């Protein structure tokens, strides 16, 4: 399977992200040229954090054929689970500070890029930790 990922810069809160994805989806569907493109998928990803209209954004995206991946409270929790357990309530800033200890190049401001090289080989352990959290929560 050929996978091509196009990551867009941050565009704002979940409602704005969904609207931007719908614009891209509209352009994509107009330019579709061959049957291989019929299997293409468009995903939106955002953190729940304390954003307004999270549920409405998810419903709108799904109703328009977009796929949704969201993290609660933030994506950095998934990255942190690659390094250690996390079993206490925390807001996104606390999780970001904890991640910075394991991933020195991670910047809490701006694009918040994850160093995927540091995550390699740690997926199974992160998945195990996330599954434990799901059972507890």
N, C-alpha and C positions, 0 to 999 in steps of 0.2 A: 504494500500500500504506500503510495506516495503521500507524504504529509508536507504541507507548506503552511507555515504559521506566519501571519502578519500581525504584529503587535502594534497597536496604536498608542500614542502618548496619552497620558491621563487626561480625561475630559471632564471630570467632575463627579457629581453625585450619581447614584444608580439611575435615576430617571433620565439624566443627560446622557449617560453611557448607552442606555437602551435606544434613545432617539438617534444618537450617532450611528449605532450599529444598524438601525433600520434604514438610514440613508445609504450606508454601504451596501446593505442587502439589496436595496432597490437598484443601485447601479450595477451590482454583480449580476442580478437576474436579467437585466437588460442586455448585458454583454456576454452571457453564456453562449458558448460556441459548440461544444460537443458533449456527448453523453457522459464522459468522465466527470464533467463538472456537476452533473446531477447529484453526485454523492458528496459534494462539498457541504461543509457545515459552517455556520457562523455562530460564534459563542460570545457572550458577554460575561465579564467577570468583575465582581466588585465585592468590597467588604460590607458587612452589615453595619459595623460601628454604631454610630448614633444617627445615621442618615435618615432623612425623611423619605417616605414613600417606597420603602424597600419591598414590601409585599406587592404593592401596586406595580412596581417596576418589573418584578419577577413575572407576575401575571401577564402584563403587556408583552413582554419579550416572548414568553411561551405561546401566547395567543397569535403572535405574528410569525411563529416558526423558528425563532431564535433558540439557541440552547443557553442555559444559565449555569454558571458556576459562581457560588458566593461563599464567602468565608465569614465565620462568626467567632470572635469579633473581627479578626483581621487575618490577611493572608500570611503575615509574618508568623502567626502561630504554627502554621504548617511547616514553615522553614525551621522554626525553633524545635519542633518535635523530631527533627533529624538529629539533634544534638542531645536532647534531654527530655525527661518527663515534664509535664506541666499539669498540675492538678489543683491549682488554686484560682479563684476568681481574679481576673486582671483586666485592665482596660488596654487598649491598643498601645498606648505609650509605654506602659510597663513591659509589654511583650516585645516591643521594638527595642527597648533598652537591653532586655535579656538577650535578644538575638544579636545585638551589636557585640556582646561579649564573646560570642562564638564566631562571629563573622565580622571581623574588624573593618572591612571595606564597605559594609552596609551603611548607608546614610539614611537617617531618619527623616530628613527633609527632602523635598523635591521628588524625584522619580522613584526613590526607594527600591533600587535595583538589588535583586538577590544574586549572590555569587553561587551560581549553580554548580560550579566545579567543586565547591566544598560539600555539596549535598550528594554528590555521586557516591554510590555504594552504601548509602544510609537510608534509602527508601523503605526497605522492609522494616527496619526498626521504627521509623517514623509512622508507618502504617499501623504497626502493632500498638504504638503509644496512642495514636488517634482512636483506634478501635476500643482501647481500654477507657479512654475519655468518654466515648459515646455510650458505653455501658454504664458508666458512673453517672453521667448527666441525665 
